[in-house]
Amino acid sequence: MKQFRRMAYPYIAWSIVMIILPMLLIVMYAFTQKGNDVLTFKVTLDNFFRFFSDPIFMDVLKRSMWVAVLTTVLCLLLGYPVAYIIAQSSGRKKVMLVLLITIPMWINMLVRTYAWVGILQDKGLINTILGFFGIGPISLIYTDFAVVLGMVYNFIPFMILQIYTALSKLDKSYLEAASDLGANKVQSFLNVTLPLSLPGVISGITLVFLPAVSSFFIPKMLGGGQYVLIGNVIESQFLTSGNWNFGSAISLIMAVIILISMYITKKLDKTGLNEGGK
Amino acid sequence: MKKLIQFKNIVKEFDGNLVLKGINLDIYENEFVTLLGPSGCGKTTLLRILGGFLTPDKGQVMFDGVDICELPPYKREINTVFQKYALFPHMNVYDNVAFGLKIKKEPKDVIEQKVKRMLKLVGLEDFGPRRVNEMSGGQQQRVAIARALVNEPSVLLLDEPLGALDLKLRKEMQHELKKIQQEVGITFVFVTHDQEEALTMSDKIVVMKEGTIQQIGSPTDIYNEPANEFVARFIGESNIIDGIMIQDKEVMFEDKKFACLDAGFAPNEKVDVVIRPEDLDIVPKDQGKLKGVVKSVLFKGVHYETIVETRSGTSITVTMHVSEDKPVVNTEAKEKMSANDFYLDLEDIAELTEADIIARADAQAWDSESEDWISINKVEYEIEPKIGTYPVTFSTKAGTMVSAHMFVREANRIASKEYEEEIYAVNFFKKVDEIKESMALDTDLKTWANASAWSLEDGVMVEITDVVYDFDPENIVPGDYQVTFKTEGYEYMIDTTDKHEVGEEVGLLFGPEDIHIMSRKGSY
């Protein structure tokens, strides 16, 4: 195996340049003032004070968390039954269903979100159809609904695939044992299937929550200009306001929040289940 | 005793394979019943039908007089110990055992009492909080038993539960299971392919083969009076000899008549005679009912397993010509080459190919330094379909050459009427070095002599069990040697406490009660 170790060098070099260096830059920017050059660093915590003292930013942070939590919960509630159905089916049907979930992911997320703009806008597909029945137009786009819809649509495959993998790994003999011990289908599901699929649920939650909390183009496109989430704030600090230091500070705060939430889910994973081991 | 379970003409098919071909079986209350058979005999399928995990295609399963075929597992008063235990990995031992009671919503204190009692029964009182993955196979097994028994089923099904355990633990668990069954006093239906396990634990054994029941009986019945050859062989090592039932209580085998206890066969009906190894005694040769020579002795821990041959099988003797020829050396090309003379049957000439000739002559060429094999490039030979001697020359690309002779003769085969088999072998030439270097001389001798034997009835190959020669392979010198190949004759396996010497002439003694007659007319 030793000779293969060298094959990792290009990746190490790549990750230093593309991951570690930018991270360090973000940390550096976050703790310094605007306008420093190569030689002079003015270390400061002002960027953080500004974020936590301004109620607007705190509101944005709260809203972002709320949207991400809502998206995750909806993905879980919608995704689990789908994953369960896929895991229960067999042969061609199973392959078809998995394909149906994965094929949209072959297309760029941005393009798919644009498609939703077309569907939801006032003269879009839905309102046109509703128009035939004399209803509407209902304003769908640029609402909370549109943003959450876009997020659920984009991130639900991660949830489904994680849960599906966990469910299909589940040994059928556990269900037979539960049935043998007197549990009907519902009881078997609640007492055996659900707890044993928790690792999949938890990694699904992680995979949905993380992109949802930091997404910026979905709220931008489906929420319109007025719908601001934390991702949009970071984006505008970098691209429009040109305040890289403040943007970096917010990014760093988000990174810490994400780390904490990952830690919590990891903990849940460990205490929730004793599987693995052997 | 009351009939608790009745299988009535159960038929089950998987993808066009009939796995159960009409099973009729009654199981009584408080019985320890074992379904015994090789893998694929349908025993597990039958158990799963009883557990409710499969529904039969035809037939009825009666439980206490009611057909339960359509009843789902969770409504049956039956619990199962699964093959791989299927303990819930997300629960500790206590919760696993308590699962069934919690589902039934029994009061908490009742659950606790019952679980504790059950854990005590299986000897795991202090293991309640343990995670199941942290337990050994034997402990997991006990948890699985406790988890099933705590529900107070009327029947416990056990699907090869001891298969994953090592020998010592398996023996322990066999006694444990029997003890538990006697203590709780319910019906156990146990599935296994291990005949010893079945004999030790069961009240009743059901021997199955290819979806049919071969025999139902107590362990002693099955052991002493197997219904047919399959049961006899499956239930334990046994001597099974071809015989003819002359009349009631008289059987003939090995051309001698013996008194026996069996009756009810047609006069002169062909039968299988079973004599258990422990029922045979070795006595001085003039006192035995049969005479033979000790062929092998194996120490089995408590006894010796002695094989006595009363009559040798079909045999054929060939001559091995051993020479000291050295390989041809081509110093220029740094190659060495060798080939042997060989004998050839007249009838084989028509289909002779170059590859055959190379193989028969064992022609080889190799690099004299690296020992790497070099392919033989050319085979030149002349041959006519007549008895005679013909030359053959092998050469490599580099021009190294070696010659040999092909001796064409009539085929040398010997047929035996008694065993209805035929044996074939051919004389051959070898070099001293080849014999000294042989790693498995018996097998090599068979290959060199092309020895084979087959049944004259159906053409099936018969194993050559003996290769007899009188030279010392380590110190062989050029010359002609006789090699004899033999098939298996009449051999008896005898369990003895005394050690006998191989080659000793002995007598075999047995009484009329030791002879068991089986019909050849098939199944039970």
Interface residues (C-beta under 8 A of the other chain):
Chain A: D171 S173 Y174 E176 A177 A178 S179 D180 L181 G182 A183 N184 Q187 N191 V192 P195 L196 L198 G272 L273 N274 E275 G276 G277 K278
Chain B: G51 G52 F53 P72 P73 Y74 I78 N79 T80 F82 K84 A86 L87 F88 P89 H90 N92 F99 G100 I103 K104 R131 N133 E134 R147 A148 N151
